[in-house]
């Protein structure tokens, strides 16, 4: 593996602080122009980092939440296990309220809470040791998941293919290779020549700021396009597959991802291009029957009006609708790629089978 490729695929974007009382993250809002590391020491700082997208990507959010609640718990001066458990539950609820759509956030916090609940008879010191092991396990499991997802995803494309992606699902959003971008990095590692079209991804530009950054740095042939250009590159025959990540997958295969993803899927269906969703099994929510039951985060209208401009591009009184995600109907998805294999329709059966 080249040094450039390894620097991208093995980026240290979320880690536990050396004192184990803090979390260190790359502030993704500063990329690509500046690489800034933040040290999070308070519940408010962890909450804000997730809410403000300083850490983002469903798996990375889960890793940050696991490390975050452990680091906070290490700071508490509580010897009584019952008082510790009550404080832990209160903090987990607070952190979980930072973003509603990505299921990895609640999944990681529930895992950490499960450790506290299952070990109620132990001392606080013993529980803290177990929590430290659990948050590290969450991170290590994601590293292994990403590699397996990358291998399964790479089996769906061949040398010379063009792949279109939306939003960012690379190492910055996960732990190592990524989910939707993982096969592309793995393909590069194996000497394949792939061309990637990266949608800029409005309104927060993760595709422009993060996806094109990661791919360019890794030496992968990437072309940045505006979201409304996906149709023409598909019509031109330049795209053989679409790879996207996900923040939550419902039991029937409906998948929530960054706003605009469902439009890409509809276009891909029209042009006969397979559309794949890639994500770890931790993003599958079997308790959620379908996409209508996935909560969709609404963000500040100013992100549309003024965020990326020197001056506002719309009058302040103009109403804005700014959902962070949309849901792609399962009928548009050719396959859901997980670390346990590739699921095909009917997804109510293939997704459930993953957990048997």
TAWODA-V566361 format. One record per run of one state. SS is the DSSP state (alpha for helix, beta for strand, coil for the rest). FROM is the first residue (numbers start at 1). LEN is the number of residues. Records with the same first field share a line. If there is no record, write none. Layout:
# TAWODA-V566361
SS = FROM-LEN ; FROM-LEN
This chain:
# TAWODA-V566361
coil = 1-2 ; 10-4 ; 17-6 ; 27-10 ; 41-2 ; 52-6 ; 76-5 ; 97-6 ; 119-5 ; 155-7 ; 167-4 ; 174-8 ; 190-5 ; 200-6 ; 218-3 ; 226-1 ; 236-5 ; 245-3 ; 251-4 ; 259-2 ; 272-2 ; 279-2 ; 286-5 ; 294-4 ; 299-3 ; 306-17 ; 324-1 ; 329-1 ; 333-2 ; 339-2 ; 344-3 ; 354-3
alpha = 3-7 ; 43-9 ; 58-18 ; 81-16 ; 103-16 ; 124-31 ; 171-3 ; 182-8 ; 206-12 ; 227-9 ; 261-11 ; 281-3 ; 291-3 ; 302-4 ; 330-3 ; 347-7
beta = 14-3 ; 23-4 ; 37-4 ; 162-5 ; 195-5 ; 221-5 ; 241-4 ; 248-3 ; 255-4 ; 274-5 ; 284-2 ; 298-1 ; 323-1 ; 325-4 ; 335-4 ; 341-3
